[in-house]
Amino acid sequence: MIRLTLAASALALLAACGDGQPLFDDATTNTGTTDPVAGDGGAIINDGAIPALPGTDSPKATTGIFRYEAATDGGSGLVQDVAYNQANDTFTVDGIGFDGANVYRRNAAPLNTLGTTRVFAGATTVNDPLTGNPVSQITPYRALYGVSKTKVDAEPRTSFAIVRTGGYVEYGFGGYVYQRNGGVVLPSSGQATFSGDYAGVRVFNNRNGMEYTTGDMTINIDFEDFNANDAVRGRLSNRVARDGTGAEIALGNGEKDLKLPDARLVIQEGAPSISATGELTAPMSSFVLNGEGALETYETGTFNGIMAGDATTLPGGEIVGVIVLESEDPRYEGVTAQETGGTILYR
């Protein structure tokens, strides 16, 4: 079983022991599957350049980093302990009420994957152990799980997991985690481009229901300028909203184009964009034309991620990250949408 444990006690032990401990423990025998499995992380020292999410207290460039979503009053940040079982292709999520018996099974085709990201579904009922009577669960609960195609010590270099539900009138309970296995080497000059696919889920405030998104992501980094900080820019493009069957969804704003607008990282000068330990963070936003032909903001949010590998030599390393965007839903009065998606990008 490949396990990511981010409980407070584990974090305290990790900080105390100094040399780190595995986050993903492979307790199963390799069955010969070609599916990638997640790797381990380690202790890191934060250089203070990036306001980090919870997780590793002391990041450093030479070892792994793990992060999870910060807790909010609305129920985010509850996912801190997840595990993938390669033998039976299930995903375990601890800490969420009424999402089944913690074991998520692979979602039904055709939506069992979104690009390279696997999709898992929580159970709809759990039996009362005394009477056998079914107990209905909050539905739907879905988990997205993505891992790198690159291995470090036979384990994927980066990974992410996202858990959300469409079963509440508000955004509901959930969270996300992402991590790097091993360290990073950053260039001191030159520029680089990273690209890959993207998968996300959309939930809503003031209505229930869940949708999915697919798209492409690119991040470019100037390692030489600005003088105050490395410049980072990125674009989430070709984004399409999809229903539970994978079919495209019209936005309901009168346009024929079914795709969501491109979202871009906000380029920052003089503010931290990438730390010496390889962590990245930047605001994100997207824009649409209003009825008068002027641009107006459609979504706002944040990208948080980590660089991994040696970016000074081929193949040039990679980036894992999670995006959270919020917007008004043009199809309904007084409804907002929250999209959470993950990506792994390569040179």
Residue pairs with C-beta under 8 A, 6 or more apart in sequence:
1 25
1 26
1 27
1 28
1 83
1 84
1 85
1 86
1 92
2 24
2 25
2 26
2 37
2 38
2 83
2 84
2 85
2 86
3 23
3 24
3 25
3 27
3 81
3 82
3 83
4 23
4 24
4 38
4 66
4 81
4 82
4 83
4 159
4 161
4 177
4 179
5 23
5 80
5 81
6 23
6 54
6 55
6 66
6 68
6 80
6 81
6 177
7 80
7 81
10 21
11 55
11 56
11 57
13 21
14 20
14 21
14 42
14 43
14 56
14 57
15 43
15 57
15 58
17 43
18 43
19 42
19 43
20 40
20 41
20 42
20 43
20 63
20 64
21 42
22 40
22 41
23 40
23 41
23 64
23 66
23 179
24 37
24 38
24 39
24 40
24 41
24 155
24 159
24 181
25 40
26 37
26 155
28 85
28 86
28 87
29 87
30 86
31 86
31 87
33 86
35 86
35 89
36 147
36 148
36 149
36 151
36 156
37 84
37 86
37 147
37 155
37 156
38 84
38 147
38 155
38 156
38 159
38 179
38 181
39 64
39 151
39 152
39 153
39 155
39 156
39 157
39 159
39 179
39 181
39 182
40 64
40 155
40 181
41 56
41 63
41 64
41 65
41 66
41 179
41 180
41 181
42 63
42 64
43 56
43 58
43 60
43 63
44 56
44 58
44 59
44 60
44 63
44 64
44 65
44 277
45 58
45 59
45 60
45 277
46 52
46 56
46 57
46 58
46 59
46 275
46 277
47 59
47 275
47 276
47 277
49 272
49 274
49 275
49 276
50 272
50 274
50 275
50 277
50 279
50 280
50 281
51 272
51 281
52 59
52 67
52 279
53 67
53 68
53 69
53 70
53 304
54 67
54 68
54 69
54 70
54 71
54 77
55 65
55 66
55 67
55 68
55 177
55 179
56 64
56 65
56 66
56 67
59 65
59 275
59 277
59 279
60 183
60 277
61 183
61 184
61 185
61 186
61 276
61 277
61 278
62 183
63 182
63 183
64 179
64 180
64 181
64 182
64 183
65 179
65 180
65 277
65 278
65 279
65 306
66 177
66 178
66 179
66 180
67 177
67 178
67 179
67 304
67 306
68 77
68 79
68 80
68 175
68 176
68 177
68 178
69 76
69 77
69 79
69 175
69 176
69 177
69 322
70 76
70 77
71 77
71 78
74 170
74 171
75 168
75 170
75 171
75 172
75 173
75 174
76 171
76 173
76 174
76 175
77 175
78 95
78 96
78 173
78 174
78 175
79 93
79 95
79 96
79 161
79 163
79 174
79 175
79 176
79 177
80 94
80 95
80 175
80 177
81 93
81 94
81 95
82 91
82 92
82 93
82 94
82 143
82 161
82 163
82 177
83 91
83 92
84 90
84 91
84 92
84 145
85 91
85 92
89 105
89 106
90 103
90 104
90 105
90 106
90 120
91 103
91 104
91 105
91 118
91 120
91 143
91 145
91 161
92 102
92 103
92 104
93 99
93 102
93 104
93 122
93 143
93 163
94 102
95 175
96 102
96 141
96 163
96 165
96 173
96 174
97 138
97 173
98 137
98 138
99 122
99 123
99 137
99 138
99 141
99 163
99 165
100 122
100 123
100 124
100 126
100 137
100 141
101 123
101 126
103 123
104 120
104 121
104 122
104 123
104 141
104 142
104 143
105 120
105 121
105 123
106 112
106 118
106 119
106 120
106 121
107 119
107 120
107 121
107 142
108 121
110 245
110 246
111 119
111 212
111 242
111 244
111 245
111 246
112 118
112 119
113 119
114 144
114 199
114 200
114 212
114 213
114 214
115 197
115 198
115 199
115 214
116 146
116 149
116 196
116 197
116 199
116 344
117 144
117 145
117 146
117 197
117 199
117 342
118 144
118 145
118 146
119 142
119 143
119 144
119 145
119 199
119 212
120 142
120 143
120 144
120 145
121 140
121 141
121 142
121 143
122 137
122 139
122 140
122 141
122 142
122 143
122 165
123 137
124 136
124 137
124 139
125 134
125 135
125 136
125 137
126 134
126 135
126 137
127 133
127 134
127 135
128 134
128 135
138 165
138 167
138 168
138 172
139 165
139 166
139 167
140 165
140 166
140 167
140 210
140 244
141 163
141 164
141 165
141 167
141 174
142 163
142 164
142 165
142 201
142 210
143 161
143 162
143 163
144 160
144 161
144 162
144 163
144 199
144 200
144 201
144 341
144 342
145 159
145 160
145 161
146 159
146 160
146 161
146 199
146 320
146 342
146 343
146 344
147 156
147 158
147 159
147 344
148 156
148 157
148 158
148 159
148 308
148 318
148 320
148 344
149 156
149 344
149 346
150 156
150 157
150 158
150 309
150 315
150 318
150 346
151 157
152 181
152 182
153 181
153 182
155 181
156 181
157 180
157 181
157 182
157 308
157 309
157 318
158 178
158 179
158 180
158 181
158 306
158 308
158 318
158 319
158 320
158 344
159 178
159 179
159 181
159 320
160 176
160 177
160 178
160 179
160 320
160 321
160 322
160 342
160 344
161 176
161 177
161 178
161 342
162 174
162 175
162 176
162 200
162 201
162 322
162 340
162 341
162 342
163 174
163 175
163 176
164 171
164 172
164 174
164 201
164 203
164 210
164 340
165 172
165 173
165 174
165 203
165 210
166 172
166 203
166 204
166 208
166 209
166 210
166 211
167 208
168 208
169 205
169 206
169 207
169 208
170 205
170 206
171 203
171 204
171 205
171 338
172 203
174 203
174 340
176 322
176 340
176 342
178 304
178 305
178 306
178 320
178 321
178 322
178 342
179 306
179 320
180 278
180 306
180 307
180 308
180 320
181 308
182 308
182 309
183 278
183 308
184 277
184 278
184 306
184 307
184 308
184 309
184 310
184 311
184 317
185 309
185 310
185 311
185 312
185 317
186 223
186 274
186 276
186 278
186 307
186 311
186 312
187 223
187 311
187 312
188 223
188 224
189 223
189 224
190 223
190 224
191 220
191 221
191 222
191 223
191 224
192 220
192 221
192 223
192 311
192 316
192 347
193 218
193 219
193 220
193 221
193 347
194 218
194 219
194 220
194 221
194 318
194 319
194 345
194 346
194 347
195 216
195 217
195 218
195 219
195 345
195 346
196 216
196 217
196 343
196 344
196 345
196 346
197 214
197 215
197 216
197 217
197 343
198 213
198 214
198 215
198 216
198 217
198 236
198 239
198 323
198 341
198 342
198 343
199 212
199 213
199 214
199 341
199 342
199 343
200 212
200 213
200 214
200 215
200 323
200 339
200 340
200 341
200 342
201 210
201 211
201 212
201 213
201 339
201 340
201 341
202 210
202 211
202 212
202 213
202 241
202 337
202 338
202 339
203 209
203 210
203 337
203 338
204 329
204 335
204 336
204 337
204 338
205 335
205 336
205 337
205 338
206 332
206 334
206 335
206 336
207 332
207 335
210 244
211 241
211 242
211 243
211 249
212 241
212 242
212 243
212 244
212 246
213 239
213 240
213 241
213 242
213 260
213 339
213 341
214 238
214 239
214 240
214 242
215 236
215 237
215 238
215 239
215 240
215 260
215 341
216 236
216 237
216 238
217 234
217 235
217 236
217 237
217 343
217 345
218 234
218 235
218 237
218 345
219 232
219 233
219 234
219 265
219 280
219 319
219 321
219 345
220 232
220 233
220 234
221 230
221 231
221 232
221 274
222 230
222 231
222 232
223 230
224 230
225 231
226 269
226 270
228 269
228 270
229 268
229 269
229 270
229 271
229 272
229 273
229 274
230 273
230 274
231 267
231 268
231 269
231 273
232 265
232 267
232 268
232 273
232 274
232 280
232 282
233 264
233 265
233 267
234 264
234 265
234 282
234 284
234 303
235 262
235 263
235 264
235 265
236 262
236 263
236 264
236 284
236 286
236 323
236 341
237 262
238 259
239 259
239 260
239 261
239 262
239 263
240 248
240 258
240 259
240 260
241 248
241 249
241 251
241 258
241 259
241 260
242 248
242 249
243 249
248 258
249 258
250 258
251 258
251 260
251 330
251 331
252 330
252 331
253 288
253 330
253 331
260 286
261 286
261 287
261 288
261 298
261 299
262 286
263 284
263 285
263 286
263 299
263 301
263 323
263 325
264 284
264 285
264 286
265 282
265 283
265 284
265 303
266 282
266 283
266 284
266 285
267 282
268 282
268 283
272 281
273 280
273 281
273 282
274 280
274 307
278 306
278 307
278 308
279 304
279 305
279 306
279 307
280 303
280 304
280 305
280 306
280 307
280 319
280 321
281 302
281 303
281 304
281 305
282 302
282 303
283 300
283 301
283 302
283 303
284 299
284 300
284 301
284 302
284 303
284 323
284 325
285 297
285 298
285 299
285 300
285 301
286 297
286 298
286 299
286 325
286 327
287 295
287 296
287 297
287 298
288 295
288 296
288 298
289 295
289 296
290 296
298 327
298 328
299 325
299 326
299 327
299 339
300 325
300 326
300 327
301 323
301 324
301 325
301 326
301 339
302 323
302 324
303 321
303 322
303 323
304 321
304 322
305 319
305 320
305 321
305 322
306 319
306 320
306 321
307 317
307 318
307 319
308 317
308 318
308 319
308 320
309 315
309 316
309 317
309 318
310 316
310 317
311 317
311 347
314 347
315 346
315 347
316 346
316 347
317 347
318 344
318 345
318 346
318 347
319 343
319 344
319 345
320 342
320 343
320 344
320 345
321 342
321 343
321 345
322 340
322 341
322 342
322 343
323 339
323 340
323 341
323 342
323 343
324 338
324 339
324 340
325 338
325 339
326 336
326 337
326 338
326 339
327 336
327 337
327 339
328 335
328 336
328 337
329 335
329 336
329 337
